Amino acid sequence: MKKEKFIRKINKYTANGTPYLFVMDFELQKPFVCKISNLEKNNVFYSIKGVGNLEQSKSEKNIFIKPKPLNKKNYKIGFDTVKSEILKGNSYLLNLTFPTKIKTKNSLSEIIYQAKADYKLFFKNKFISFSPESFIQIKDNKIYTFPMKGTIDALIPDAKKTLLDDKKETYEHNTIVDLMRNDLAMVSTDIKVNRFRYVETIKTSKGAILQVSSEIEGTLPKNWKDTFGEILYKLLPAGSISGAPKPKTLEIIRHAEQGKRGFYTGVFGVFDGSSVDSAVLIRYIEKKKQKLIYRSGGGITSKSNLDFEYDEMLQKIYIPK
């Protein structure tokens, strides 16, 4: 589906109050939109905060994944490329990601069924995402975004204080909040930060982690439903998983990662007939040639440490419980 067709269909469905689900890849090359009533025919299942056509698990089943991490020497090549560009002033913050091969006895459908997350998507047995990160929400004519930057093992002594006091994490979060404020300003007015750097706990198969988010709000035109397709495209790809400044940072990502991300770090969402809720496609497993790949990464700044960033990438390889 081409961009123009995707936008026309989004605008039509939204203006008419027709419930639908949309999915967009990171490179904005494979847009997908489908009426909620037709999702099963397309082998697409979702759950947003417990609502959707993906049933919630009524029993606990242990899901085990065994990662084969990217060699740190190979990670260092991408890391050094990014740090060099940052020191040249071409980027202030870049989200560097890599694939990790995993082994498991469980299928994609078994994993997504058991995973606990606010945003879950099973897409045609090609990939799954159990994302903790909201992209945008629209209620009435208010638009909200919730950039998530900053992660720490919850078992570390004084973990919350350590995370909030960390200068690198603070800079990273501030940069993304500023970027997302600017992004919302392209489509809305009266931009304000309602909550700044609040901490949430996420339970994982490895134990709990803490993550930092902020809430930003803007006011959309009253006729936003007529042009939601254009609004969506202006905000993509999501700033929290690309970086700042966005256009140049996207160029650096393509060079440093040496390959397309595909649907990983894209977005998916639902229009229920009146409002929109959506997520960033992180915590993501895809099937490639019958093998499973887990994608993860983290934000790189001038203050980033190679070992810390490599460990954070591995820490994010988990199944939420």
N, C-alpha and C positions, 0 to 999 in steps of 0.2 A: 504494500500500500504506500503510495507516494505521499509526501508532505501535504500537498494541496487537497488531496482526497481525504486524508486523515482530518485536517482542519475543518473541511466542509461537513464531514460526518459528525465530528464532535460538536460543532456549532448547531447543527440540526437537532441532534439528540438532546442537547442541553436546553435549547430554546423551547423544544416541544415537551420537556419534562420526562423524557424517555430514559429509564435507568440503564446504565452501561458501565463496562469496565474498560480501562485503557492501559496499555503497556507501551513503554518507550525505551529503546536501548540507549546506551551512553552516547553513541555516535550519531544518533537521530536518523538512522537509516532504515529501521525496521518497525515503524509504528504499527500498533495493533489496537483495534477498538471493536467491541462486541456487545450487543445487548445482553443484559443479565439473563434474559430468558433463553439465550442461545449458548451459554457458556459450556454446558455439559457436552453439547454436540461438538465443540471445539477442543474438548479435553482440557478445559481450564477451570480451576477451582481456587477459591479464595476465602479468606476470613479476615475481616477488619474489626478488631475489638469484639470478636465473638460472633459477628454477623456475616453471613455469606453462605455459599453452597459447599464449603469445605467443613465437614462434620468435625466436631470437637471430640478428642479422644476421651473415652469414659474409663479407660484403664491405663495404668502405667506400664510401659514396656521400655526396658533399657535399650538405648541406642548407642552403639559404640562405633567410633570412627578412628582409624589409625592413619595419621598424616605422615607423608613423606616430604618434609619441608624443603623448600628451595635452599640450595647451598648458600651459606652466608657470603661466599666470594662472589657468587652471581648476583645476590642482592646488592652487594657493595657497588657493583658496576652502575646499576640504576640509581642508587643512593648518591654516589659521587657525581653523576651527571646532573642530578637535581640540585645538589648543594652548589655545584659550580654555577648553574644558571641563577640560583638565588643570590649568590655573592656578586654576580654581574648586574643584579638589579632587575632581572627579567621576570622574577616571580617573588612574592613575599611568603607564599604558602602553597604547597602542592601536595595533593593526596596521592602517594605512591602505592601501587597495589601490584600483587603478583599471585599467580595460581599455585596451589599446593595439591598434589595428588593425594587422594585419600582412599583407604580400603575400608569396606564395611560389608557386613552380611545383609544389610537392610537396603530396601529399594527407596527411591525418591519419595514414593507415596507413603511408605512406612515412616520415613523420617519426618516429613511435613505433618503427618497425622499426629505424631507424638510431640513435636517441637512446640514450645510455649512462646508465643510472641503476639504482639498487638496486630502485626501485619504479616499475613502468610499468603503465599501464592505458589500454586502448582501449575506450571505452564507446559502443557502438551508433552509431558514426560521428558522435556528437554532441560528444564532447570526448576529449582525451587528456591524460595527466599523466605526466611523467617526473620523479618526486619524489626528492630526496635525503634527505627528512626522515621518519624513523620516527615513528609516533604511539604505539602501545603494542605490546609483545610480551608474550606469556604462555607460560611454560614451566613445566610441573608446576603448582604453585600460586604461582609468583612472577610479578609483573607489573612491567614495565619501561617507562619512557618516556624519550624522548631529545629534549628541547626544543632547537631550533636558533635561536640569535639572535646576530647579528654577522657582517658580510660585508665583505670588502675585496679589492681587486685584488691578486693575488699578485705582480705585477710592481713594485709600489710598494716602494721600498727599506725593508728591515727590516719587511716587511708584517706578519709574525706578531706581533712586539713592538708595533708600532703599534696593531694591532687589540686585543691583550690589555691594552694600557695606556690605551686610549681610555675616558675616564670615562663618556661617554654610553652606549657599547656595554656597558661593565661593568654599569652600572645597569640597562640594559634586560635583559641576560641574568640578572642576579640576581633581578629582579622575576619573570621567567618561571619560573625554577627554583623560587622560592617558591610561585608560583601552582600549578605542576604538583605540587609536594609536597603542597599542600593538596587538590588534586583527587584524587590517589591516596589520600589519607587518608580520602576519602569511601567508598572501596570496599575498602581494604586496611589492614594494620597494619605495624608495624616499618619505617616509611619511612626510607630512607637514600639519600644521594647517593654513588654509587660512583665516578663520575668527574666532575670539575667543570671546565668551560670547556676542553675539549680541541679542538684545531684540526685540521680535515680539508681536503684540497685537492680541488677539483672542477674538472675540465677542461671548458671550454665552447668554443663556436664563436668566442668573442671572446678566448679565452685563459683561463688558470687564475684561479680565485678561492679565497679561504680563507673557511671558515665555522666558527663556534664552536658546540659542542654540550655538553650535560651528560647524564649517565646517572643516573636515579633509579629506585629499586627499592622494591617493597612486597610484602607477603605476603597472598595472597588466602585466603578460606575454602576448605577442601578440596572443598566442593561447588560451586565457582564455575561449573562448566559448566551447572548447573541454572538459573542466574540471569544468564548472561552478557549477555543482552539488556538487562536493567536496569543492569548494570555499565557497559555501553557508553554508554547514554543519559546516565548521570550524568556521564560524562567529556566529553560533547560540548556545544558545539563545542570543538575543541582550543584550549587556552589560548595556545599559541605564536602562533596566527594570529588571536586575538581581542584579549585584553589583560586588565588587572586594574584594579579588581575586575571580574570577568567580567560579571555581570548589567547593571550600569550602562554598562559599556563597549560591550556589544552594542547598547544603545539609541543611543549616540553614533555607532557605526559606521553604523547604518541612516540616520541623519540626514546624516552627513558624506559618505557614498558615494552617496547618492541613488539607490539601487537594490539589488536582491537580488544576492547573489553566486552563488546557485545551487550547483552542485557544486564550484565553486572554493573552496578552503580547507575543503572537507568532508574526509571520510576514506574510504579503502577498505582492505579487509583480507581475509585468508583464514584460515579454520580448517581445518587439514589432517587433522583426526581426533583430534589430541591437543593441539596448541598453536596459538597465534594470532600472526600478524605483520601489521602494518598500517602505513599511511602517511598523511601529510597531503597532500591534493591541491593541491600547489603546483607551479610550473613547468608551467603549464596553458594549453592552447590549446583553445578551443571554437569550434564552427561556429554562426554566427547568420545566417540568411537568405543562405546560401551564401558568407558572408564569414568570415574567421578573426580571432579576437580572442585576444590573449595577455594573461593577467591577472598582475599583479605588484604588489608593495608593500613596506612595511617598517614597523618599529616606531617610533612617535612618543612621545617623552617631553618633559618640560619643558626638556630640554637640546638638543632637536632643532633643526637648522638647515635651513631651507627648501631651499636649493640642494643640500645634501648628501643629504637624503632624496629629493628629486626624481631626482637622479643615481643613487641606489641603486635606485630603482624601475626605471629604465631599464637599469641594469647586470644586473638579473635577467631581462631578456628575452634568452634565449639557448637554444640547443640543446646539451645536454651531449655531449661527444665522448669 
